[in-house]
Amino acid sequence: MADTHVLFVEDDDVIREATQLALERDGFVVTAMPDGLAGLEAFRADRPDIALLDVMVPGLDGVSLCRRIRDESTVPVIMLSARADSIDVVLGLEAGADDYVTKPFDGAVLVARIRAVLRRFGHASGPDARNGAQASGADAGPAEAILRFGDLEVDTEGMEVRKGGEPVALTPTEMRLLLEFSDAPGTVLTRDRLLERVWDYGWGGDTRVVDVHVQRLRGKIGQDRIETVRGFGYKLRG
């Protein structure tokens, strides 16, 4: 992680400086900005490996900044919020964030969450993505490299998705979520299982992260393709 570049946008001077020092002690290279507009400029100039965005920052709030970043890149984004209110969490995730952390946070917890996100993004493209697909059972040899579910095609080697023959742009988190569903079509996957397999939350986590990402994925591959099984979880229709 020594060369991992973190963009950190936080308007509280004390939190910004303390968090930057904590991350740098763990080997991260940190660009810290006090407002959203400066954060967007830094993002475009440096293209960091991951972005940590406080929800309530001046100039351009964290949710809007996340949307701007997501329009230009699939770089992982973690939202930081002083409240665990549903509106803050859902707005950030719907804007394209991959995870969120509630303030005040322990520095070690934040580092662990950053590393968890980076680990799964390391399996989201290129050779590692194919290794990840094999580990989850999605790749059963050349004949199974392209999985078909109605008009939906999932290329587990090329990490590409097509619907009705047209390419579908997914973020790495959405791709990993779809691979989990594709590996077990017709099988109900619980939210806890998805948190563990997609978000690397072996200790559990907020299931709203799963719910919002499923909604985002449905919007791209078809609302009826992923079925909600009330009280249990979700399943991919074959």
BELJO-V123510 format. One record per helix or strand of 2 or more residues. SS is the DSSP state (@ for helix, = for strand). FROM is the first residue (numbers start at 1). LEN is the number of residues. If there is no record, write none. Layout:
# BELJO-V123510
ss=SS from=FROM len=LEN
ss=SS from=FROM len=LEN
This chain:
# BELJO-V123510
ss== from=5 len=5
ss=@ from=13 len=13
ss== from=29 len=5
ss=@ from=36 len=11
ss== from=50 len=5
ss=@ from=62 len=11
ss== from=76 len=6
ss=@ from=86 len=9
ss== from=99 len=4
ss=@ from=107 len=16
ss=@ from=126 len=11
ss=@ from=142 len=3
ss== from=146 len=4
ss== from=152 len=4
ss== from=160 len=4
ss== from=166 len=3
ss=@ from=172 len=12
ss== from=189 len=2
ss=@ from=191 len=8
ss=@ from=208 len=14
ss== from=226 len=4
ss== from=233 len=4
